[in-house]
Amino acid sequence: MIARKKRFVILASLMVLLVGAMAAFSTRLLYNTALNEQEKRLSELVQSQAALVSEMGWLALQLQISGGPKVSQHVILHHLSHSHKQFMLGSDSGEFVVAERRGDGIRMLLMDDHGTDENHWSPAIPLDSPLTEPAKLALEGKTGTIVARDYKGNTVLAAYSPLKLGTAPLGLVAKIDIDEIRTPFIEANFKIMAMGITLTVICLMIFFKISEPIIRDMQISERKYRDLVEGLNVIIIRVNRRGVITFANGFAESLFGHDDDSVTGKRFSSFIMELPDALSLEELVERVGEKHFGTEVPVSKADGNIGWVSWTTKPIYEQGELIELLCIGNDVTRTHLVNESQKEIEERFRGIAKASPVGIVITDPTGNLTYANERMHTLTKTSATDLVGRGWFERIHPEDKPELQQQWFGTRPGNRGRREFRLISKDGDALWVLGQIVALTNSKDEIYGDIITFTDITPTKEAELAQRRLTAAINQAAEMIIITDLDARITYVNPAFEETTGHSRLSVLGKKTNILKSGEQDEAFYRDLWDTIGHGKIWKGRFINKHKNGRRYTQESTIAPIRDDSGKNIGYVSVSRDISDQLVVEAQLRQSQKLESIGELAAGIAHEINTPTQYVTSNLQFLEEAFITYANMLEGARAFLEKLKSKEYDCVDDVLRRAVSDVLDDKELEYLSEDVPNALTESAEGLKRITNIVQSVKQLAHPGEVRKSFHDLNTIVRDAATVSTNEWKYMADVVYELDESMPRINCLKGEIGQVVLNLIVNGAHAIDAARKAPEDRGTITLKTYEDEGYAVLEVSDTGTGIPKEIVGKIFDPFFTTKEVGKGTGQGLAITYNAIVNMHQGKVDVVTQEGKGSTFIVKLPLEADGTEEPEDEA
């Protein structure tokens, strides 16, 4: 209602202004017409008065010439003044003015409806004064009309004309005030305006009264249209011929405009990113008529972001001329972004599917293929045409197909699960896959297809099979397998552990391995073990553990760290076996080997013992004969003494001398005094030699020690050389280069002695094989020294050397290069086992074929905290 009243007031005001303007225009027109008529009247009046004055002047002159009285200028002007009075009868401000020029000024001869004489003439007015403009023009001989200021300063309408009266030029001006002419018209204008306003208001009231229903209907229609236009979430814009927006609905304003910046008045093309900014309406129509404009067009939104609008345009023509363009647009930004996102998702899916290590198949509800990625083709070794329709399903192994058909396609989608089955490639190869099917549903939960993935698990299956085999092998293995964490807590044991230790698996899980300790090894032993595996190295060795029932057993173990993918230790694994029975067998074997060696050396040993035995026997025979001689002498001496006691001899000197000579043989006594000590010494040396040989044989033939103890390596070397003397003395010389300052070694003496004996005998055999003549001799060098925590023994010979192709086999059991019957191939194998396995030492060989070999044995040195034991007798 308020808006209606406002519009009524505005319309009434406009009508009043229109009436006023018309009244003013008509008044102005009438005024100009009256002014023009007054100009003509004044001009005619001035000209007639000027002619009259001129005629009067001529008549006065004629009268004077004819002898009449002289008529003065004053009289003529008086008559003109009378005429002026007649002129003023019709006007309050009408006036005649006669002026003449005096020097640089103008003087009025007739003004204010009366003439002036010389005594009452007004002062001259300067020529450059704006108050004399009409008079100045008349004095210049010009005739016409002008609106100007008179000598009183009033704005007047003046007619001017030159006046000839006598000899002096005069100017005649007739004038009337402009206000006198204007006032009637202004009064008439106000009357007309008042009447027009009154009539306008009356007409408007009648018009609104009559048109109120029509206006109301129009208002309702307008409101509905406005509500429709403003309420639609649609852009509605009208563009004029200059391409400027003349109307934009609220949605367009909210999309393109700011709170203080309306869209109206701006160029339509400034909001369209694909259009130049300055386009005329014709150019705009031409551009928006292109096909792409009707789809999705990028626009600049008020918030600075880019939006997308789908436009529909309608050019509006008037009399065949384009006057306006109606643009209706839908904001499809969200749809566009969704479509772009969908495209991006599709492209991403295609990229992922293409690069995916998993085979992907998409089917319609009937199971027909709609998509298969490259991985699926790679897995099945097929082309796109091979998998079309249900060709992909034919790739499933015939044995797995019925179950899969029933599980996947015979039940509801919600009951589907992952299945492991086999695919058959086009080449006939079978591979295991993990298949998973997911139903594709729309917003209405309607299934429109399935997506199926195929993950190649063939390596996993093979690994599982290998793991099952490994698990079975571990469970059936005779070796104990223990897995622990970094704190030595048991996390796994196999059945062999339970059988060997007597502990059940459940009773030891989570416990530390020290439950198996027997106390036979000291802390230094375990400290070395943990230091080795703690640094990521593998520890190998033997130690004695305790059975659950308290029985001790010896086990040989290999303990290694378990690492994760980054190489970090996460636990330890121990593979061990009970070698208690093996040690007995090995001891028996070593004893047999010793006895075999002793048996092989028996002839030589017998020969070595026989020589001292022979000269001991000869010396004993000599001592027997010497003893008889001494006994006879002692018997004769005893008989002689008896005779002396009975005083049988009277002549003491001669008889006694002869008797003593008969009893004691000086030469025999001298002989015996020299040979008996020699025989005793020689016999003692022979017996000592026999004792040494027997002692060496005893050391070698001893069943062996169970525990290590500290021994002198040099003594062991000498004993081995002594026992084997008969093997080398006929073809080689033994050179000793023994380091007497070297500390004792912690070892099994019998095992090390057997090693040295084997190496010396092998060296002797190699030298014998290399001899070309019986008199040729070689050299066996026995050298000991200390090197970086090891006691080192080098046994060198100048024999045949070892061929390169068999050097790597010489420590293998039963490997020998000797003729059948001359070697068992156990010597160097026992050497390797005794040094490496039993003593954690090292053994190596440096050889040159035809030059000889050097066997290098290294035994670890340990702190010796015991006293040196006495050699056994």
GIPE-V791067 format. One record per backbone hydrogen bond with DSSP energy under -0.5 kcal/mol. NH is the residue of the N-H (numbers start at 0). CO is the residue of the C=O. E is the energy in kcal/mol with one decimal. If there is no record, write none. Layout:
# GIPE-V791067
NH & CO & E
NH & CO & E
This chain:
# GIPE-V791067
4 & 0 & -2.8
5 & 1 & -2.5
6 & 2 & -2.7
7 & 3 & -2.6
8 & 4 & -3.0
9 & 5 & -2.6
10 & 6 & -3.0
11 & 7 & -3.2
12 & 8 & -2.9
13 & 9 & -2.6
14 & 10 & -2.7
15 & 11 & -3.1
16 & 12 & -3.0
17 & 13 & -2.5
18 & 14 & -3.3
19 & 15 & -3.6
20 & 16 & -2.9
21 & 17 & -2.8
22 & 18 & -3.2
23 & 19 & -3.3
24 & 20 & -2.8
25 & 21 & -3.1
26 & 22 & -3.0
27 & 23 & -2.7
28 & 24 & -2.6
29 & 25 & -2.9
30 & 26 & -3.2
31 & 27 & -2.8
32 & 28 & -2.2
33 & 29 & -3.2
34 & 30 & -3.0
35 & 31 & -2.4
36 & 32 & -2.3
37 & 33 & -2.8
38 & 34 & -2.4
39 & 35 & -2.2
40 & 36 & -2.6
41 & 37 & -3.1
42 & 38 & -2.6
43 & 39 & -3.0
44 & 40 & -2.7
45 & 41 & -3.2
46 & 42 & -2.4
47 & 43 & -2.7
48 & 44 & -2.8
49 & 45 & -2.8
50 & 46 & -2.5
51 & 47 & -2.6
52 & 48 & -3.0
53 & 49 & -2.6
54 & 50 & -2.5
55 & 51 & -2.8
56 & 52 & -2.7
57 & 53 & -2.1
58 & 54 & -2.7
59 & 55 & -2.5
60 & 56 & -1.9
61 & 57 & -2.4
62 & 58 & -2.8
63 & 59 & -2.2
64 & 60 & -2.4
65 & 61 & -2.6
66 & 63 & -1.3
67 & 62 & -3.2
71 & 69 & -0.6
75 & 71 & -1.8
76 & 72 & -2.5
77 & 73 & -2.0
78 & 74 & -2.3
79 & 75 & -2.1
80 & 76 & -2.5
81 & 77 & -2.1
82 & 78 & -2.0
83 & 79 & -1.9
84 & 80 & -1.9
85 & 81 & -1.5
86 & 82 & -1.6
87 & 83 & -2.0
88 & 84 & -0.6
88 & 85 & -0.7
89 & 86 & -1.0
90 & 87 & -1.3
94 & 174 & -2.0
96 & 172 & -3.0
97 & 109 & -1.9
98 & 170 & -2.4
99 & 106 & -2.7
100 & 168 & -0.6
101 & 99 & -0.5
101 & 104 & -2.3
104 & 101 & -1.8
105 & 124 & -2.4
106 & 99 & -2.9
108 & 97 & -3.7
108 & 106 & -0.5
109 & 97 & -1.9
110 & 113 & -1.9
113 & 110 & -1.5
115 & 108 & -1.6
119 & 116 & -0.8
120 & 116 & -0.6
121 & 107 & -0.8
124 & 105 & -3.3
126 & 103 & -2.0
128 & 125 & -1.4
131 & 128 & -1.5
132 & 129 & -0.9
135 & 131 & -3.0
136 & 132 & -2.0
137 & 133 & -2.1
138 & 134 & -2.7
139 & 135 & -1.2
140 & 137 & -1.8
141 & 136 & -2.2
143 & 159 & -2.0
145 & 157 & -2.5
147 & 145 & -0.7
147 & 155 & -2.0
149 & 153 & -2.4
152 & 149 & -1.8
155 & 147 & -3.4
155 & 153 & -0.6
156 & 175 & -3.2
157 & 145 & -3.2
157 & 155 & -0.7
158 & 173 & -3.2
159 & 143 & -2.8
160 & 171 & -2.1
162 & 169 & -3.2
164 & 162 & -0.7
164 & 167 & -0.7
169 & 162 & -2.2
170 & 98 & -2.6
171 & 160 & -3.2
172 & 96 & -3.1
173 & 158 & -2.7
174 & 94 & -2.7
175 & 156 & -1.5
177 & 154 & -2.0
180 & 176 & -1.1
181 & 177 & -2.8
182 & 178 & -2.7
183 & 179 & -0.5
184 & 180 & -0.6
185 & 181 & -2.2
186 & 182 & -2.5
187 & 183 & -2.4
188 & 184 & -2.5
189 & 185 & -2.3
190 & 186 & -2.0
191 & 187 & -2.8
192 & 188 & -3.0
193 & 189 & -2.7
194 & 190 & -2.5
195 & 191 & -3.0
196 & 192 & -3.4
197 & 193 & -2.4
198 & 194 & -2.7
199 & 195 & -2.9
200 & 196 & -3.0
201 & 197 & -2.4
202 & 198 & -2.9
203 & 199 & -3.1
204 & 200 & -2.7
205 & 201 & -2.4
206 & 202 & -3.1
207 & 203 & -3.4
208 & 204 & -2.1
209 & 205 & -2.5
210 & 206 & -3.5
211 & 207 & -0.9
214 & 210 & -3.5
215 & 211 & -3.0
216 & 212 & -2.7
217 & 213 & -2.7
218 & 214 & -3.0
219 & 215 & -2.8
220 & 216 & -2.9
221 & 217 & -3.1
222 & 218 & -3.3
223 & 219 & -2.7
224 & 220 & -2.7
225 & 221 & -3.4
226 & 222 & -3.5
227 & 223 & -2.7
228 & 224 & -3.2
229 & 225 & -3.6
230 & 226 & -2.3
231 & 227 & -1.4
233 & 231 & -1.0
234 & 328 & -3.3
236 & 326 & -2.7
237 & 246 & -2.1
238 & 324 & -2.4
239 & 243 & -2.8
242 & 239 & -2.0
244 & 265 & -3.1
245 & 237 & -3.0
246 & 237 & -1.3
248 & 235 & -2.0
252 & 248 & -2.5
253 & 249 & -2.7
254 & 250 & -1.6
255 & 251 & -3.0
256 & 251 & -0.5
256 & 252 & -2.3
257 & 260 & -2.0
260 & 257 & -0.9
264 & 244 & -2.9
265 & 262 & -2.0
267 & 242 & -2.4
269 & 266 & -1.0
270 & 267 & -1.5
271 & 268 & -0.5
272 & 270 & -0.7
272 & 297 & -1.9
273 & 297 & -0.5
274 & 271 & -1.3
278 & 276 & -1.0
280 & 240 & -2.2
283 & 279 & -2.7
284 & 280 & -2.8
285 & 281 & -2.2
286 & 282 & -2.5
287 & 283 & -3.1
288 & 284 & -0.9
289 & 286 & -1.7
292 & 289 & -0.9
293 & 289 & -0.6
293 & 290 & -1.0
294 & 291 & -1.1
296 & 294 & -0.6
296 & 308 & -2.5
298 & 306 & -2.7
299 & 270 & -1.9
300 & 298 & -0.7
300 & 304 & -2.6
301 & 254 & -2.5
303 & 300 & -1.6
306 & 298 & -2.6
306 & 304 & -0.5
308 & 296 & -2.5
309 & 329 & -2.5
310 & 292 & -0.9
310 & 308 & -0.6
311 & 327 & -3.0
313 & 325 & -2.5
315 & 323 & -3.3
316 & 314 & -0.5
317 & 320 & -2.9
320 & 317 & -1.4
322 & 315 & -2.6
323 & 315 & -1.5
324 & 238 & -2.2
325 & 313 & -2.6
326 & 236 & -3.3
326 & 324 & -0.6
327 & 311 & -3.1
327 & 325 & -0.5
328 & 234 & -2.6
329 & 309 & -2.4
330 & 232 & -0.5
331 & 307 & -2.1
331 & 329 & -1.0
335 & 331 & -3.8
336 & 332 & -3.3
337 & 333 & -3.0
338 & 334 & -3.2
339 & 335 & -3.6
340 & 336 & -3.5
341 & 337 & -3.2
342 & 338 & -3.3
343 & 339 & -3.2
344 & 340 & -3.3
345 & 341 & -3.1
346 & 342 & -3.3
347 & 343 & -3.4
348 & 344 & -3.4
349 & 345 & -2.9
350 & 346 & -2.9
351 & 347 & -3.6
352 & 348 & -3.8
353 & 349 & -2.6
354 & 350 & -2.5
355 & 351 & -1.5
358 & 453 & -3.0
360 & 451 & -2.9
361 & 370 & -2.9
362 & 449 & -2.8
363 & 367 & -2.2
366 & 363 & -2.3
368 & 388 & -2.6
369 & 361 & -3.6
370 & 361 & -1.8
372 & 359 & -2.0
376 & 372 & -1.4
377 & 373 & -2.4
378 & 374 & -2.8
379 & 375 & -2.1
380 & 376 & -1.2
381 & 376 & -1.5
385 & 382 & -0.6
386 & 382 & -0.7
386 & 383 & -0.7
387 & 383 & -0.6
390 & 387 & -2.1
391 & 386 & -1.2
392 & 389 & -0.5
393 & 389 & -1.1
394 & 391 & -1.0
395 & 392 & -1.4
396 & 421 & -2.9
399 & 396 & -1.2
400 & 396 & -1.7
401 & 397 & -0.7
403 & 399 & -2.1
404 & 400 & -2.9
405 & 401 & -2.1
406 & 402 & -2.8
407 & 403 & -2.8
408 & 403 & -0.7
408 & 404 & -1.3
409 & 405 & -0.6
414 & 411 & -1.6
415 & 412 & -1.4
418 & 434 & -2.5
420 & 418 & -0.6
420 & 432 & -2.1
422 & 430 & -2.7
423 & 394 & -3.8
424 & 422 & -0.6
424 & 428 & -3.1
425 & 379 & -2.8
427 & 424 & -1.9
430 & 422 & -2.1
432 & 420 & -3.0
433 & 454 & -2.5
434 & 418 & -3.3
434 & 432 & -0.7
435 & 452 & -1.7
437 & 450 & -2.4
439 & 448 & -3.1
440 & 438 & -0.6
441 & 445 & -1.8
444 & 441 & -2.1
447 & 439 & -2.7
448 & 439 & -0.8
449 & 362 & -1.6
450 & 437 & -2.7
451 & 360 & -3.5
452 & 435 & -2.5
453 & 358 & -3.1
454 & 433 & -2.1
455 & 453 & -0.6
456 & 431 & -2.0
456 & 454 & -0.7
457 & 431 & -0.8
460 & 456 & -3.5
461 & 457 & -3.0
462 & 458 & -2.7
463 & 459 & -3.2
464 & 460 & -2.9
465 & 461 & -2.9
466 & 462 & -2.9
467 & 463 & -3.1
468 & 464 & -2.7
469 & 465 & -3.0
470 & 466 & -3.7
471 & 467 & -2.9
472 & 468 & -3.0
473 & 469 & -3.3
474 & 470 & -3.1
475 & 471 & -2.1
476 & 472 & -1.0
479 & 575 & -3.2
481 & 573 & -2.5
482 & 491 & -2.4
483 & 571 & -2.8
484 & 488 & -1.9
487 & 484 & -1.6
489 & 510 & -3.4
490 & 482 & -3.5
491 & 482 & -1.6
493 & 480 & -1.2
496 & 493 & -1.3
497 & 493 & -1.1
498 & 494 & -2.3
499 & 495 & -2.4
500 & 496 & -3.0
501 & 497 & -1.8
507 & 503 & -0.9
507 & 504 & -0.9
508 & 504 & -1.4
509 & 489 & -3.2
510 & 507 & -2.3
512 & 487 & -1.4
514 & 511 & -1.4
515 & 512 & -2.0
516 & 513 & -1.1
517 & 543 & -0.8
524 & 521 & -0.5
525 & 521 & -1.4
526 & 522 & -2.6
527 & 523 & -2.2
528 & 524 & -1.9
529 & 525 & -2.7
530 & 526 & -2.0
531 & 527 & -1.9
532 & 528 & -2.2
533 & 529 & -2.2
534 & 530 & -0.9
534 & 531 & -0.6
535 & 532 & -1.5
536 & 531 & -1.9
538 & 558 & -2.9
540 & 556 & -2.2
542 & 554 & -2.0
544 & 542 & -0.5
544 & 552 & -2.5
545 & 515 & -2.6
546 & 550 & -3.9
547 & 500 & -2.5
549 & 546 & -2.0
552 & 544 & -2.3
554 & 542 & -2.6
555 & 576 & -2.3
556 & 540 & -3.2
556 & 554 & -0.5
557 & 574 & -1.9
558 & 538 & -3.0
559 & 572 & -2.4
561 & 570 & -3.1
562 & 560 & -0.5
563 & 567 & -2.2
566 & 563 & -1.9
569 & 561 & -3.3
570 & 561 & -1.0
571 & 483 & -2.1
572 & 559 & -2.5
573 & 481 & -3.2
574 & 557 & -2.4
575 & 479 & -3.1
575 & 573 & -0.6
576 & 555 & -1.6
578 & 553 & -2.6
578 & 576 & -0.7
579 & 553 & -0.6
582 & 578 & -3.2
583 & 579 & -1.6
584 & 580 & -2.5
585 & 581 & -3.7
586 & 582 & -2.8
587 & 583 & -2.6
588 & 584 & -3.1
589 & 585 & -3.5
590 & 586 & -2.8
591 & 587 & -2.9
592 & 588 & -3.1
593 & 589 & -2.9
594 & 590 & -3.2
595 & 591 & -3.2
596 & 592 & -3.0
597 & 593 & -3.6
598 & 594 & -3.4
599 & 595 & -3.0
600 & 596 & -2.2
601 & 597 & -0.7
601 & 598 & -0.7
602 & 598 & -0.5
604 & 600 & -3.5
605 & 601 & -3.6
606 & 602 & -2.6
607 & 603 & -2.8
608 & 604 & -2.7
609 & 605 & -3.0
610 & 606 & -1.8
611 & 607 & -0.9
612 & 608 & -1.9
613 & 609 & -2.7
614 & 610 & -1.8
615 & 611 & -1.8
616 & 612 & -2.7
617 & 613 & -2.8
618 & 614 & -1.9
619 & 615 & -2.2
620 & 616 & -2.4
621 & 617 & -2.8
622 & 618 & -3.0
623 & 619 & -2.2
624 & 620 & -2.5
625 & 621 & -3.0
626 & 622 & -2.7
627 & 623 & -2.0
628 & 624 & -2.5
629 & 625 & -3.1
630 & 626 & -2.5
631 & 627 & -2.9
632 & 628 & -2.6
633 & 629 & -2.4
634 & 630 & -2.6
635 & 631 & -2.8
636 & 632 & -2.6
637 & 633 & -2.4
638 & 634 & -2.5
639 & 635 & -2.5
640 & 636 & -2.1
641 & 637 & -1.8
642 & 638 & -2.2
643 & 639 & -2.2
644 & 640 & -2.4
645 & 641 & -1.8
646 & 643 & -1.3
647 & 642 & -2.5
649 & 647 & -0.6
651 & 649 & -1.2
654 & 650 & -0.5
655 & 650 & -0.5
655 & 651 & -2.0
656 & 652 & -2.4
657 & 653 & -2.7
658 & 654 & -2.7
659 & 655 & -3.0
660 & 656 & -2.5
661 & 657 & -2.1
662 & 658 & -2.1
663 & 659 & -3.3
664 & 662 & -0.5
665 & 663 & -0.8
668 & 664 & -2.5
669 & 665 & -2.3
670 & 666 & -2.4
671 & 667 & -2.8
672 & 668 & -2.4
673 & 669 & -1.0
674 & 670 & -2.6
675 & 671 & -2.1
677 & 673 & -1.0
678 & 674 & -2.9
679 & 675 & -2.5
680 & 676 & -2.8
681 & 677 & -3.0
682 & 678 & -2.2
683 & 679 & -2.5
684 & 680 & -2.5
685 & 681 & -2.3
686 & 682 & -2.7
687 & 683 & -2.4
688 & 684 & -2.7
689 & 685 & -2.5
690 & 686 & -2.8
691 & 687 & -2.9
692 & 688 & -2.4
693 & 689 & -2.8
694 & 690 & -3.1
695 & 691 & -2.8
696 & 692 & -2.6
697 & 693 & -2.8
698 & 694 & -2.5
699 & 695 & -2.3
700 & 696 & -2.9
701 & 697 & -1.0
708 & 746 & -2.4
710 & 744 & -2.5
712 & 710 & -0.7
715 & 711 & -1.8
716 & 712 & -2.3
717 & 713 & -2.5
718 & 714 & -2.6
719 & 715 & -2.1
720 & 716 & -2.2
721 & 717 & -2.5
722 & 718 & -2.6
723 & 719 & -1.9
724 & 721 & -1.6
726 & 723 & -1.5
727 & 723 & -1.0
727 & 724 & -0.9
728 & 724 & -2.9
730 & 727 & -1.3
731 & 727 & -2.6
732 & 777 & -2.1
734 & 732 & -0.5
734 & 779 & -3.1
735 & 733 & -0.5
736 & 734 & -0.6
736 & 781 & -3.5
739 & 737 & -1.0
741 & 738 & -1.4
744 & 710 & -2.5
746 & 708 & -2.8
746 & 744 & -0.9
748 & 746 & -0.8
751 & 747 & -2.2
752 & 748 & -2.7
753 & 749 & -2.1
754 & 750 & -1.9
755 & 751 & -2.5
756 & 752 & -2.6
757 & 753 & -2.6
758 & 754 & -2.3
759 & 755 & -2.6
760 & 756 & -2.7
761 & 757 & -2.6
762 & 758 & -2.1
763 & 759 & -2.5
764 & 760 & -2.6
765 & 761 & -2.2
766 & 762 & -2.3
767 & 763 & -2.5
768 & 764 & -2.1
769 & 765 & -1.1
770 & 766 & -0.9
770 & 767 & -0.6
775 & 772 & -1.7
777 & 730 & -3.0
779 & 732 & -3.0
780 & 778 & -0.5
780 & 795 & -2.3
781 & 734 & -3.2
781 & 779 & -0.5
782 & 780 & -0.6
782 & 793 & -2.5
783 & 736 & -1.9
784 & 791 & -1.9
786 & 789 & -2.8
789 & 786 & -1.0
790 & 858 & -3.5
791 & 784 & -3.3
791 & 789 & -0.6
792 & 856 & -2.9
793 & 782 & -3.0
794 & 854 & -2.3
795 & 780 & -2.4
795 & 793 & -0.6
796 & 852 & -2.4
797 & 778 & -0.6
805 & 802 & -1.3
806 & 802 & -0.6
806 & 803 & -0.8
808 & 805 & -1.6
809 & 805 & -0.7
809 & 806 & -0.8
811 & 808 & -2.2
813 & 824 & -1.3
814 & 811 & -1.6
814 & 824 & -0.9
815 & 813 & -0.6
821 & 818 & -2.3
829 & 825 & -2.8
830 & 826 & -2.0
831 & 827 & -2.8
832 & 828 & -2.4
833 & 829 & -2.8
834 & 830 & -2.3
835 & 831 & -2.7
836 & 831 & -0.7
836 & 832 & -0.8
837 & 832 & -2.0
839 & 835 & -0.8
840 & 834 & -2.9
841 & 857 & -2.3
843 & 855 & -2.1
845 & 853 & -2.6
846 & 844 & -0.5
847 & 851 & -2.2
849 & 799 & -4.4
850 & 847 & -2.8
851 & 847 & -1.8
852 & 796 & -0.6
853 & 845 & -2.5
854 & 794 & -2.4
855 & 843 & -2.9
855 & 853 & -0.5
856 & 792 & -3.1
856 & 854 & -0.6
857 & 841 & -3.1
858 & 790 & -2.5
859 & 838 & -0.5
860 & 788 & -2.7
864 & 862 & -0.8
